[in-house]
Amino acid sequence: MRLSFTTMETYQQCPLKFKFREIDKIKIPQTKETFFGSLIHKVLRMLHNTNRLVPPTEEEMLQYFSQNWKPELFVDEQEKSIAFSLGVKILKNYYAKNYPGQFQIVDLEARFEAPIFDGTETHLITGIIDRIDKLEDGSFEIIDYKTTKRMPGQKIVDNNLQLVVYHLGALNRWPTVLNDGRSVKLSLYYLQHGEKLSTFRTAKQLEETKEKILLTIDKIKTDISGGKFEALPGPLCDWCSYQKYCPLFKHKFKEKTPADEEIKRLTEEYFILKEQSDKNNGRLAEIKNIIGRYYDESGVERIFSDSGYLTRSAKKTFTYDVNILKDILEPIGRWQEVLMVDAAKLKNVITSLSSSKKRLIEKAKKIEKETKSIIATKNKITRSFGLRPQK
């Protein structure tokens, strides 16, 4: 299977979005957020163009940004002004910290292929690296630009899958880096903050990443063969351009009927009652704690009032000696009947297993039963221009 990192990331974010984009090939118009990020990347590529003998001045850089700006994407004048000013601010701060002549840049927007072997099958993970530098000690640095508002902690960067995939791609492109034992520095440059967060990966971590990729490929194959892709609701849904095709948003876009109006009224009532219930539940929990302490301090187990009484009862849970049970039940052929996999304990065990073992366990997973619940999410205040959240 040939798979770009972006495609794989889309599947992990939402399998149904993967289907809309990669299988159904549904084309969506460029959003102002994606345009903004793409333009900033384009300007930085121009700034670091290795074919130029003399680096661009700050004025030339900002002029290039202005020439490629698309004001028609912004309906609101204030939003347009905020976005343009943000772009200028990002670029000026970047230029002040990163004069283009001081770096030994190997490549910009470098395309790569990272082969992942699975028995007799070879998968190719492809992608584009924003920038690759050669450092003074002969090692390489992979840099990926981020225009997102949010800058994660170092732990998130240390576990960033994208950087490891880029690392694998660079090693495939320049095998001597691995053969010579040279390190590869992996960096995410958060442009709004002017901060570069860096990390390194060991050979063991690279192998574990390959297993994680194979696990994702297994899931994609299963969904393709079964023809079923699950919609995975999350915070990025608000930014998704495929809303009108998604079952989670079907009601939002469908033509309204009298029955829909009644459901809308009931939904509004649900939110009101839910809010009241949440407040009552908080007060109930507080009262229970106070009464519980009274039980303990007074030595009583039932409390009376004019409305009735409250009785405290104890529920005991028991465990059994496994060896004794096995000795009793196995000879009569009933031992297997009482053996059950504890999902919570299994989840804890899985975290300590190798990626290959995790992959095998994932293949053994199947749906036993499915329950549905209603989750209430209140509408947010209408957002102005903001940059699409990134993982």
C-alpha positions as CSV (number, residue, x, y, z in Angstrom):
1,M,0.0,0.0,0.0
2,R,1.2,3.5,-0.9
3,L,0.1,6.0,1.7
4,S,1.0,9.6,2.5
5,F,1.6,10.6,6.1
6,T,-1.2,13.2,5.7
7,T,-3.6,10.4,4.5
8,M,-2.6,8.2,7.4
9,E,-3.1,11.1,9.9
10,T,-6.6,11.8,8.3
11,Y,-7.6,8.1,9.0
12,Q,-6.4,8.3,12.6
13,Q,-8.4,11.5,13.0
14,C,-11.6,10.2,11.4
15,P,-11.9,7.1,9.2
16,L,-15.0,8.5,7.5
17,K,-13.1,11.7,6.6
18,F,-10.5,9.4,5.1
19,K,-13.2,7.8,2.9
20,F,-14.6,11.1,1.7
21,R,-11.2,12.4,0.7
22,E,-9.2,9.4,-0.4
23,I,-11.8,6.9,-1.7
24,D,-14.8,9.1,-2.8
25,K,-12.4,11.8,-3.9
26,I,-14.8,14.6,-2.8
27,K,-13.2,17.9,-3.7
28,I,-13.6,20.7,-1.1
29,P,-12.8,24.4,-1.6
30,Q,-9.8,25.9,0.1
31,T,-10.6,27.4,3.5
32,K,-9.1,30.7,4.7
33,E,-7.2,28.7,7.4
34,T,-5.6,26.3,5.0
35,F,-4.8,29.2,2.6
36,F,-3.1,31.1,5.4
37,G,-0.9,28.1,6.5
38,S,0.0,27.3,2.9
39,L,1.0,30.9,2.1
40,I,3.2,31.2,5.2
41,H,5.0,28.0,4.1
42,K,5.3,29.3,0.5
43,V,6.9,32.6,1.8
44,L,9.4,30.7,4.0
45,R,10.3,28.5,1.0
46,M,11.0,31.7,-1.0
47,L,13.0,33.1,1.9
48,H,15.3,30.1,2.1
49,N,15.6,29.4,-1.6
50,T,19.1,27.9,-2.0
51,N,19.3,29.1,-5.7
52,R,19.6,32.7,-4.6
53,L,23.1,34.0,-4.0
54,V,21.9,36.8,-1.8
55,P,19.0,36.1,0.6
56,P,15.8,38.2,0.3
57,T,15.5,41.2,2.5
58,E,12.7,41.5,5.0
59,E,10.9,44.0,2.7
60,E,11.1,41.6,-0.2
61,M,9.7,38.8,1.9
62,L,6.8,40.9,3.1
63,Q,6.1,42.1,-0.5
64,Y,6.0,38.5,-1.7
65,F,3.5,37.7,1.1
66,S,1.3,40.7,0.1
67,Q,1.4,39.8,-3.6
68,N,0.2,36.3,-2.9
69,W,-2.5,37.3,-0.4
70,K,-6.1,36.4,-1.3
71,P,-8.4,38.9,0.4
72,E,-11.5,37.4,-1.4
73,L,-11.3,34.3,0.9
74,F,-12.3,36.6,3.9
75,V,-15.9,37.8,4.0
76,D,-15.5,39.8,7.2
77,E,-13.3,42.9,6.9
78,Q,-12.1,42.8,10.5
79,E,-11.2,39.1,10.1
80,K,-9.3,39.9,6.9
81,S,-7.3,42.6,8.6
82,I,-6.5,40.4,11.6
83,A,-5.3,37.5,9.4
84,F,-3.1,39.7,7.3
85,S,-1.6,41.4,10.3
86,L,-0.9,38.0,11.9
87,G,0.9,36.9,8.8
88,V,3.1,40.0,8.8
89,K,3.9,39.6,12.5
90,I,4.8,35.9,12.1
91,L,7.1,36.6,9.2
92,K,8.8,39.6,10.8
93,N,9.5,37.7,14.0
94,Y,10.8,34.7,12.0
95,Y,13.1,36.9,9.9
96,A,14.5,38.5,13.0
97,K,15.4,35.1,14.5
98,N,16.3,33.2,11.4
99,Y,18.3,35.3,8.9
100,P,18.3,32.9,5.9
101,G,22.1,33.2,5.2
102,Q,23.1,31.5,8.4
103,F,21.8,28.0,7.6
104,Q,23.2,25.2,5.5
105,I,20.0,24.0,3.9
106,V,20.1,20.6,2.2
107,D,16.5,20.7,0.8
108,L,13.2,22.5,1.0
109,E,9.8,20.7,0.7
110,A,11.7,17.5,0.2
111,R,9.6,14.6,-1.0
112,F,10.4,11.2,0.5
113,E,9.4,7.6,0.6
114,A,9.7,5.4,3.7
115,P,9.4,1.6,3.0
116,I,7.7,-0.4,5.8
117,F,8.1,-4.2,5.4
118,D,5.4,-6.6,6.5
119,G,6.3,-10.1,5.7
120,T,6.4,-10.3,1.9
121,E,4.5,-7.0,1.5
122,T,6.1,-3.6,1.3
123,H,4.2,-0.4,2.1
124,L,5.5,3.0,1.1
125,I,4.8,6.0,3.4
126,T,5.3,9.2,1.5
127,G,5.4,12.9,2.5
128,I,7.0,16.3,2.2
129,I,9.5,17.7,4.7
130,D,9.4,21.5,5.0
131,R,13.1,21.8,5.5
132,I,16.2,19.8,6.0
133,D,19.4,21.4,7.4
134,K,22.9,20.0,7.7
135,L,24.4,21.0,11.1
136,E,28.0,21.8,11.9
137,D,28.8,18.4,13.3
138,G,27.6,16.7,10.1
139,S,24.2,15.6,11.4
140,F,20.9,16.5,9.9
141,E,17.9,18.5,11.3
142,I,14.4,18.0,10.0
143,I,12.2,21.0,10.5
144,D,8.4,21.2,10.2
145,Y,6.6,24.5,10.4
146,K,3.4,24.9,12.4
147,T,1.1,27.9,12.2
148,T,-1.2,26.7,14.9
149,K,-2.0,28.9,17.9
150,R,-1.4,26.1,20.4
151,M,2.1,25.0,21.3
152,P,2.3,21.6,23.0
153,G,4.6,20.5,25.8
154,Q,7.8,18.7,25.1
155,K,6.3,15.3,26.0
156,I,3.9,15.6,23.0
157,V,6.8,16.5,20.7
158,D,8.8,13.5,22.0
159,N,5.9,11.3,20.9
160,N,5.1,13.0,17.6
161,L,4.5,10.4,14.9
162,Q,4.9,12.8,12.0
163,L,8.5,13.5,13.0
164,V,9.4,9.9,13.2
165,V,7.9,9.2,9.8
166,Y,10.0,12.1,8.4
167,H,13.0,10.6,10.1
168,L,12.4,7.2,8.4
169,G,12.0,9.1,5.0
170,A,15.3,10.9,5.5
171,L,17.2,7.7,6.3
172,N,15.8,6.0,3.2
173,R,17.0,9.0,1.2
174,W,20.4,9.2,2.7
175,P,21.3,5.7,4.1
176,T,24.8,6.9,5.0
177,V,23.4,8.9,7.8
178,L,22.3,5.7,9.5
179,N,25.5,3.8,8.5
180,D,27.7,6.5,9.9
181,G,25.8,6.6,13.1
182,R,24.9,10.3,12.7
183,S,22.0,11.6,14.7
184,V,18.9,13.3,13.1
185,K,17.5,16.2,15.0
186,L,13.7,16.4,14.7
187,S,12.1,19.9,15.2
188,L,8.7,21.5,15.1
189,Y,8.9,25.3,14.6
190,Y,5.8,27.0,16.1
191,L,5.7,30.2,14.1
192,Q,3.2,32.1,16.2
193,H,5.4,31.7,19.2
194,G,8.8,31.9,17.5
195,E,9.7,28.7,19.3
196,K,11.4,25.5,18.0
197,L,10.9,22.3,19.9
198,S,13.3,19.5,19.1
199,T,13.6,15.8,19.9
200,F,15.6,12.7,18.9
201,R,14.6,9.1,18.2
202,T,16.4,5.9,19.0
203,A,16.6,2.9,16.6
204,K,14.2,1.0,18.9
205,Q,11.7,3.9,18.7
206,L,11.9,3.9,14.9
207,E,11.1,0.1,14.8
208,E,8.2,0.7,17.2
209,T,6.9,3.4,14.9
210,K,6.9,1.0,12.0
211,E,4.7,-1.3,14.0
212,K,2.3,1.5,14.8
213,I,2.1,2.3,11.1
214,L,1.4,-1.3,10.2
215,L,-1.4,-1.3,12.8
216,T,-3.0,1.7,11.1
217,I,-2.6,0.0,7.7
218,D,-4.3,-3.1,9.1
219,K,-7.3,-1.0,10.2
220,I,-7.5,0.8,6.8
221,K,-7.4,-2.5,5.0
222,T,-10.2,-3.9,7.2
223,D,-12.4,-0.9,6.6
224,I,-11.8,-1.0,2.9
225,S,-12.6,-4.7,2.6
226,G,-15.7,-4.2,4.8
227,G,-16.8,-1.0,3.1
228,K,-17.5,0.6,6.5
229,F,-15.7,3.7,7.8
230,E,-16.6,5.0,11.2
231,A,-17.2,8.7,11.9
232,L,-15.1,9.7,14.8
233,P,-16.5,12.7,16.6
234,G,-14.0,15.1,18.2
235,P,-13.0,18.8,18.5
236,L,-11.8,19.0,14.9
237,C,-15.4,18.3,13.7
238,D,-16.1,22.0,13.9
239,W,-13.4,22.7,11.3
240,C,-14.2,19.8,9.0
241,S,-15.1,20.7,5.4
242,Y,-17.0,17.4,4.9
243,Q,-19.8,18.2,7.3
244,K,-22.6,18.1,4.8
245,Y,-21.6,14.5,3.8
246,C,-21.3,13.3,7.4
247,P,-24.1,11.5,9.3
248,L,-23.2,13.4,12.4
249,F,-24.1,16.6,10.7
250,K,-27.0,15.3,8.5
251,H,-29.7,16.9,10.6
252,K,-27.9,20.3,10.5
253,F,-28.2,20.4,6.7
254,K,-31.4,18.5,5.9
255,E,-34.6,20.3,4.8
256,K,-36.7,20.9,7.9
257,T,-40.1,19.3,8.4
258,P,-42.8,19.8,11.2
259,A,-41.3,16.7,13.0
260,D,-37.9,18.3,12.8
261,E,-39.2,21.5,14.5
262,E,-40.7,19.4,17.3
263,I,-37.4,17.6,17.8
264,K,-35.6,21.0,17.8
265,R,-38.0,22.2,20.6
266,L,-37.4,19.0,22.6
267,T,-33.6,19.4,22.1
268,E,-33.8,22.9,23.5
269,E,-35.8,21.5,26.5
270,Y,-33.2,18.7,26.9
271,F,-30.4,21.3,27.3
272,I,-32.4,23.2,29.9
273,L,-33.3,20.1,31.9
274,K,-29.7,18.8,31.6
275,E,-28.3,22.0,33.0
276,Q,-30.7,21.9,35.9
277,S,-29.8,18.2,36.5
278,D,-26.1,18.9,36.5
279,K,-26.6,21.6,39.1
280,N,-28.8,19.3,41.2
281,N,-26.3,16.4,40.9
282,G,-23.5,18.6,42.2
283,R,-25.6,19.6,45.3
284,L,-26.7,16.0,45.8
285,A,-23.1,14.9,45.9
286,E,-22.3,17.6,48.4
287,I,-25.2,16.6,50.6
288,K,-24.3,12.9,50.4
289,N,-20.8,13.6,51.7
290,I,-22.1,15.5,54.7
291,I,-24.7,12.8,55.5
292,G,-22.0,10.1,55.1
293,R,-19.8,11.8,57.6
294,Y,-22.8,12.0,60.0
295,Y,-23.4,8.2,59.7
296,D,-19.8,7.6,60.6
297,E,-19.7,10.1,63.5
298,S,-23.1,9.2,65.0
299,G,-22.9,5.4,64.6
300,V,-26.3,5.2,62.9
301,E,-27.3,3.5,59.7
302,R,-30.7,5.2,59.1
303,I,-31.6,8.9,59.3
304,F,-35.2,10.0,59.6
305,S,-36.9,13.3,58.5
306,D,-40.5,14.4,57.9
307,S,-40.3,13.3,54.2
308,G,-39.0,9.8,54.9
309,Y,-35.7,8.2,55.8
310,L,-32.3,7.4,54.3
311,T,-30.7,4.0,54.9
312,R,-27.0,3.4,54.3
313,S,-26.3,-0.1,52.9
314,A,-23.0,-1.8,52.2
315,K,-22.3,-3.6,48.9
316,K,-19.5,-6.1,49.2
317,T,-17.5,-7.4,46.2
318,F,-15.5,-10.6,46.5
319,T,-12.5,-12.1,44.8
320,Y,-11.6,-15.8,44.7
321,D,-8.4,-17.8,45.0
322,V,-7.8,-18.6,41.3
323,N,-5.8,-21.8,42.0
324,I,-8.6,-23.3,44.2
325,L,-11.3,-22.5,41.7
326,K,-9.3,-24.0,38.9
327,D,-8.7,-27.2,40.9
328,I,-12.5,-27.5,41.4
329,L,-13.8,-26.5,38.0
330,E,-11.3,-27.8,35.5
331,P,-11.8,-31.5,36.2
332,I,-15.5,-31.1,35.6
333,G,-15.0,-29.1,32.4
334,R,-16.4,-25.8,33.7
335,W,-13.2,-23.8,34.1
336,Q,-13.4,-22.0,30.7
337,E,-16.9,-20.8,31.4
338,V,-15.7,-18.5,34.2
339,L,-12.7,-17.1,32.4
340,M,-13.3,-13.6,31.1
341,V,-10.9,-10.9,29.7
342,D,-11.0,-7.9,32.0
343,A,-10.9,-5.0,29.4
344,A,-9.6,-2.4,31.9
345,K,-6.7,-4.7,33.0
346,L,-6.0,-5.7,29.4
347,K,-5.7,-2.0,28.5
348,N,-3.1,-1.5,31.2
349,V,-1.1,-4.6,30.1
350,I,-1.1,-3.5,26.5
351,T,0.7,-0.3,27.3
352,S,3.7,-2.3,28.4
353,L,3.8,-4.6,25.4
354,S,5.8,-4.3,22.2
355,S,4.2,-2.7,19.1
356,S,4.1,-6.1,17.4
357,K,2.2,-7.7,20.3
358,K,-0.2,-4.7,20.3
359,R,-0.8,-5.2,16.7
360,L,-1.7,-8.9,17.2
361,I,-4.0,-8.1,20.1
362,E,-5.7,-5.4,17.9
363,K,-6.5,-8.0,15.3
364,A,-8.1,-10.2,17.9
365,K,-10.5,-7.4,19.0
366,K,-14.2,-7.7,18.0
367,I,-17.4,-5.9,19.0
368,E,-19.3,-7.9,21.6
369,K,-22.2,-5.4,22.0
370,E,-22.8,-1.8,21.2
371,T,-24.7,0.7,23.4
372,K,-25.8,4.2,22.4
373,S,-26.0,7.3,24.6
374,I,-26.9,10.9,24.1
375,I,-24.1,13.5,24.7
376,A,-25.1,17.1,25.0
377,T,-22.7,19.7,23.6
378,K,-23.6,23.4,23.8
379,N,-23.0,25.6,20.9
380,K,-19.8,27.7,21.1
381,I,-19.7,31.4,20.4
382,T,-19.2,32.0,16.7
383,R,-15.5,32.0,16.0
384,S,-13.6,34.6,14.2
385,F,-10.5,33.9,12.2
386,G,-8.4,31.2,13.8
387,L,-5.9,28.7,12.6
388,R,-7.0,25.1,12.3
389,P,-6.0,23.1,15.4
390,Q,-3.2,20.6,14.7
391,K,-2.4,17.3,16.4
